[in-house]
Amino acid sequence: MKIRYNYVPKAEVKYCEDTVTVTEAYEFLKETGYRSVPVLSNGGTTFKGLIYKVHLLDFLYEQKGSPEDSIESLVKSQEGFIYEEDSFFKTFLTIRRLPFLAVLNEKNDFIGIITHANVMDVLEDSFGMKTGGYTLTIATIEHKGAIKDLVSLIQDINIDGLLTLDNGEKYLRRIVINLPDDISEEKLTKIVKKIEEKEFRVTHVDHINK
C-alpha cells in the first residue's frame, strides 16, 4: 500500500509561508486551532519543517523575543516528511513523535500530509471496522507455517482481513482475522470449533456492525 492512496491533499492543508512573522504564525495557529502546521517556501512548494504553537509562545513570553521576527529560527522537525511512493507502513516508524508527516512527490514538492487519523483509518480497515463482520483473535504457539495452517482450516470462507500481533515473540503469536458479516451463528461456532481442534485457541470473537 502506497502513501499516495492515504493522505490529506495540499488543497485541504493549512500551512504557513516561511516569510511570516512570529505574531502572524501565532495568530494563524490560534485561528485554525492547530498546535502545529507545515512551513513552506517557494510559493508553497518546498517543505521547510513544522512550526509549533508551544515554541511560538516560548519565544514570545519566555525568551521575550520580538513579535516581528521571522519564524525561520523556530521551525522544527525538518525531517518530518515521507514520499508519496513510499510504503504506507513506513509511517509507523516516523509519525509516532510528530503530529503529522509532510508528503512529497518525486520532485520534492509538498503535496499534502499524513495524519494520525489516516493511520487509524488504515488500522480500522485492517480490523474490519469499515465493512463489518466477525473479528476472531486467535492465539497459537509460534511455529513455522502457523498462518498457512490457520488459513487452510477456513479455506472455504472468504477472509476479509488478516493481521498478526506479537511479531518477533519466540513462543506466542496472536492472529486477527476478519470474516464476512453474512456468516450464521451456527457456521461461526463450527469455524471456532474447527480452529480450536488444532494448535490454536480463539481468545476473542467480536461482531462489528457497519
N, C-alpha and C positions, 0 to 999 in steps of 0.2 A: 504494500500500500504506500503510495507516494504522498508527500506533503501537499502537492498541488490539488489533491482532492478534498483536503480538510483544513482550510484556513479562512480567515476573515479578509476579504479583498480590501485593497488600499482605499477604495471609494467609501468604505464604511469605517475607516480608522481615523481617530482623532490624533493629530501629531503637531509638534512644534517645529518651526524652522530654527536652525542653529543661530540665526541672527537676532532672535528676540531677546529682550532683557529679562532679568530675574523676576521683576514685578509682572511683566507680561505673561511669563510662563506660569507664575504662581496663580494669577487671576484666571488663566486658561484652565488650569487644573481644578480650581475651585468651581468654575463654571461647568465643566464637564463631569465633575465628580470622581475623576480617576485619581489614583495615587501615583500613577506613572504613565507617561506616554512616550512614543518614539520621538527621537530628534532626527530631522532630516535636513539635508543641504542640497544645493544644486536644483532648486525648484521642486523639492520633494521627491528626488530620485535616489539620493545616496543616504544610506543609513549610517548615523553617527553614534548612536547609543540610546540610552534611556535617561529621561530626566524624572527625578522623584520629588514629590511634594515635600517629604521629610528633609531632603537635602536643601531645598529652597528655603524652608523655614529655618533650618540650622544656620544657613548663610546669612539670612536677614536679621535674625534675632539673637543668635548665639555669637556669631562672628562679627556682627554689626557691619555686614557688607553693604555695598551701595546697591539700591534697588535698580539703578540704571546700568549696572554691569551686565555683560553678556553672560549667557548661561553656559558658554563653552567649557569653562573650567569645572562645571558641576555635572557635566554629562558622564554617566556611568554605564557599566555593562556593555561596553563596545563590542564584546564578543558574543552578545546575546542574539545571534541570528542563525538561521538554517536555510538551506537551499530548497527550492520547490521540488527538485528531483530527488532529494534525499528520502530515505525510508521514513515513514511517519514514526516508527518506533524509536528513531534516533532522538525524538523529542523527550522521551523519558529520561535520557541521560543528561539533559541540559536544562529543562524547564523547571525542575523542582525548586530551585532557589530564585527564580525570576517570575514576575507577574505574567510575562508572555515572551514569545520569541519573534523577532522580525523574520519575515520570509523574503528571500532574494531570488531573482532569476539568474540565468546563466551569465548575464551581463553585469551582475552585482547590483541591479536596480531593485529598490524596495517595492514590493508588490502586495504586502499585507502582513498579517501577524497570525501566529498560532497562540491560542489562549488555553488556560486550564479547562475551560468549558469545552473546547474542541477535543481535548484529551478525554474528558469524561464522556463525550458523545461516542467516541470510539470504544471505550470500555463498556458503556451501556449496550452498544450494539453487540459486543462480544458476549455479554450475558443475556442477550435476547430481550432486552428491555423495550426495543422498538417493535419487534414482531410478536412478542408474547410467546406463551408456550410453557413447557416444563424445563426447569433447570435442575440437573442432578449433579450433586457434588459427590465425587467418588474417591475414596482413599484406597491406596494399594501399596504394598511393599515394593520399593523401587526395584525394577528388574528390566533387563533388556527386552524391548518389544512390548512393553506394557500397554502403550497406546494402541498399537496394532491389534493386540489381543482383545482389548476392550471394544474397539470399533468392529471387529469381526463378530462379536457377540450380538451386536444390534445392527448388522448389515442390512436387515430388511426394513429398517426405519431411517427416514431422512434425518440427518444430523444438521441442524441449522447453525450450530456454532460449537467450537471446542476451544477450551483454554486450560493450560496446565499451570499449577502453582507448585511452590516448593522446589523449583528447578535448582539443581546443584546439591540437594539433600541426598545423603547416601542411603537412607532407609525408608523414607516415606515420601509419597507424592500424592497430591490431590489433582484430580482431573474434573473439570466442569464441562458438562455437555448440555447443549440446548436442543430439546426435542419439540416438534410441532405441537400446536395447541389442539389439533383435532384428534389426538390420541385419547382413547377412552380410559377411564379409571381402571378398568379390568386389564386392558393392554399394558398400562403403565405398571401395574402390580406385577404382571408377568415379566416385564423387562427388568424390574428391580430384582425379582427372584432369580432370574437367569444370570444377571450380573454377579449377584452375591454367591452363587453356586461355584464361582471361580475364585480367583485370588483378589477379589475386590469387595469393598464394603461401601454401600451407599449411605453417606452420613447425613445428607440433607436432600429433600425434594421440595422445590419451590415452584408454585404456579404463578406465572407472571402474566397479568392481564395487559392487553394492548392499551 
